[in-house]
């Protein structure tokens, strides 16, 4: 079985996080987003994944590395022009001869996709849309009948079943390619699914009543996803960190925090409900609380970071205060006694 991950887009709403880091590989508790999606698809029985790329594709290919280490075949396709979700599927799925899964590249979920696959085959559906009723839901409301057949698909949530939204995960039969015109910017959500409903095609929805789902379409959601991981709200993934870091005996690190390899946490420093990326250095008496710090940043003595995001290789001087909601782009340097 094949899958297509739609990993294009520049992540404009996530800047400065995405200036040098494409959205599909933003670190979620020190692991690129795409690796969570690949893991979900592997569990569903997918053997080959096509990654549909656009913004800084070389960085994504380099980060994923050797596909043998991932245990799945990868194929990279770069978007030649804006195609939309359906246009991308038609462009990249020429080798698909069986049921395929389309996965939006900006979502994090712990759904067990095989459950939706089972219903898809039982109903002989042309397409099955995974549905969510989670708090962080998408814009497209979906109405279903008592047999889970989709009755409406539009942006008016009031026309949908209570709180049911398109999750950005689709199970498709290869025949659906014939319904997609050779045009630019054709989406499943706005164009293909509504058209197929009018033609009375078999389009079903599968509601995931349990499980986590959120779109990383804002800095707030990015922050929340990391915090939800620390709070134990996201399941079915194991933390791969080996905890190979240095800490002083008088340093305090709570049980919720994730500390990357090669980090140094010095005397009387405090790490509370936070994520430190690889190679981060926290000096004496510094405090990092409810924050996300990417790799190789340095936090000097008596600095306080609370409710903030620091990207790669930032420098925070002595007695600096970085307050809730602050976001520092790559290589930001704050001089001593600065307040942000």
Secondary structure, DSSP 4 states (H G I P E B T S, - for coil): -EEEEEE-S--GGGTTTTSSS-GGG-EETTEEHHHHHHHHHHHTT--EEEEEE-TTHHHHHHHH--HHHHTSEEEEEE-SS--HHHHHHHHH-TT--S-EEEEETTEEE---HHHHHHHHHHTT-SEEEEEE--SS--S-EEEE-TT-BEEEEES-GGGSSTT-EEEEEEEE-GGGGGGS-S-SS--IIIIIHHHHHHTT--EEEEEE-SS-EEE--SHHHHHHHHHHHHTT-S-S---------EE-TT-EE-TT-EE-TT-EE-TT-EEES-EE-TT-EE-TT-EEES-EE-TT-EE-TT-EEES-EE-TT-EE-TT-EE-TT-EE-TT-EE-TT-B-
